[in-house]
Amino acid sequence: MPRLALCLIAAAAVAPTTFAYFGGYGPSPYAGKRTRKGLRARGGGIPREVPSEEVEALAGEAFDWLANLGAPAALVAGAVLQTLSDEKDALRTYRSDRHWVKIAKRAAHLLLISSFALNILSIFSTTVTGTMLKSLGDRNVVEAAAETISPLGFMKSNYEFEYLTARITFLQGLLHWLGGIALMYAVPQDGQSQATRAMHEFIAAALFNLILLIITFYNGHTNFYKSYPDMLRVFVLSTFERYYGSGFRPM
């Protein structure tokens, strides 16, 4: 029970509410930017501001990008569940295990569970953000997004927190999955022959090198940020400012 209480307190501290997720606290940061004015709602009504045609086009392309990002996240989440099901015996710790083996098994289990959670968060954030973009002209608050050249620039300029959430949760979930599998291969199993053990060590080393290769490739193809660590830094600062900058808001 004390552990459950601590988990609930931690969840309340770090999990934002749905209301706060898209700027439910305070005025809209996008009010006052370029809009088309004087349009009426269907069936008549008070004239109101709506996004320009350029903004609507960029929002539509950003929606497509989000949909394309959510699909592979769902595939990785399914693969993680399959890995947890197939390797449940390999992840079980025993009293006879050496200390480093117990730590490696627990770390692999934690990486796989966190990978599943991160990919679910990626699917959730891309779906909710995409839904918001499709209703950009019908928001409760009168707001218009800034125009940019590319759809990703549109996301970065207007919805940076949602943009970073979608990108980081997918990549980090993928890295955690690969790291968990690599640790499972690095752990020696009972009854392994010397040749099998050598092959498993090679696979573990190859997967760890693949993780480094993915991060290196990502750093070389990242726009708007210097590197992936810089993206993580901006995300942490953005999260803190968004949910804790004006005082603690529990779930």
Secondary structure, 3 states (H helix, E strand, C coil): CHHHHHHHHHHHHHCCCHHHHCCCCCCCCCCCCCEEEEECCCCCCCCEEEECHHHHHHHHHHHHHHHHHHHHHHHHHHHHHHHHHHCCCCCCCCCCCCHHHHHHHHHHHHHHHHHHHHHHHHHHHHHHHHHHHHCHHHCCCCCCCCCCCCHHHHHHHHCHHHHHHHHHHHHHHHHHHHHHHHHHHHCCCCCCCHHHHHHHHHHHHHHHHHHHHHHHHHHHCCCCCCCHHHHHHHHHHHHHHHHCCCCCCCC
